[in-house]
Amino acid sequence: MSSAAAPTTSPRAASRPRRTPPTPDMRLSILSRVLAAVFGGYLLAALGAVLMARGLPIVQTEATGAATLFSFVSYTGAVMWVFAARTAARAWLGLAAPTALILALLLLIDGAAR
């Protein structure tokens, strides 16, 4: 007497969709986001810190310290933005726009100082 035991699956496991392996397009999107987070986020945080250090009307050493602390917050926010954006292109654009604005302001300040 052989009793073939039917596989039992919990209702919870049956309702979960099957996980599909990542496609090459998904891998490229993830790689693009990682590069945007690491390099684009760093550039945004660094330029923001420079702008803040130059623009704060306090003693230069205190302004530099405050700007450095701000750069940690802005870098964290940039990384979160990159992975929350709907597409990798939108993530890059979301970093490029404020970076370009900050760079333009720094060039204006540098040009006005000369």
N, C-alpha and C positions, 0 to 999 in steps of 0.2 A: 504494500500500500504506500504509494508515493504521493505525498502531498506537496504540490508546488506552491510555495508561498508567494502570494502576489505581493509585489513591491508596494510598500505603504509609503505614501507621501502625505505630508501634512498639508492641510488646506493653504497654509501660508506659503509653502514652497511651490505649490501649484499655481498660485496667483502671481508669482514673480516672473517677469519676462526673462527670457534667456539672454545671457550676456554674450554679445558678439565681440569678436576680436577687433582691435583697432585697425582701421584701414590706413594705408600710406598717407592719405589726405589728413586723417585725424592726427597722425604722428607729426606731420609737418606743421599742423596748426598748433599742436602742443609745443613743439620746438620753437616756433615763432613767438608764442606767448612767453616762453621761458626766456628767450633772448630779449624780448621787449621788457620783461620784468627786470632782468639783471642789468642790461646796459641802458635801456631807455629810462628806467626808473632811477638808476644811478645818476644819469645826466640831468634829469629833471630835479632831483634832490640837490645835486651839487650846484647847479645854476641858481636854484631857489635860495640856497644858503648864501651864495655870494651876493645875490641881490639884497637879501635881508641884512647881511652883515654891513653892506655899504649904505643901506637906506635907513637903518634904525638910528634915531637921534640920541644915542647914548654913547658912553665911553666905548672905544673900539674893541677892547678886550671883552667887555660884556656883550657887545653886539655879536662878536664872533662866536662866543659861547652859546648865546641864545639861538643864533642861526644854525649852529651845529645840532643843537637839540631839535630844532624845527626840521632839519634835514632827515632825522630818523623817522619822524612822524610822516613827512611827505613821501619818503621812500616806501614805507609800509603801505601808505594809501595808494601809491602808484602800483605796487605789486598786487594789491587787492583789486584795483581797477582792471588791471590786465586780465586777471582770471575771471572777473565778473562780466566783462564785456561779451556781447553776443558773438562777435567774430574777432578773429585775430587782426583783421584790417582795422576794425573799429578800436581795438586796443592800441594799435600803433598810432592811429590818428588821435586818440585821446591823450596820448603822451606827447605826440609831436606838436600839437597846437599850443599847449601851455609852455612847452619848452621853447618854441619859437618866439612866443610873446615875451618870456623872461629874457631870452637872448637879445631881443630887440630893445627891451628896456635897459639892459646892461650896456649895450652899444650906445644908446642915447645918453646914459649917465656918463659913460667914458668920454664920449664926444663933447659933452657939455663941460666936463672937467678940464679939458685942454684949452 
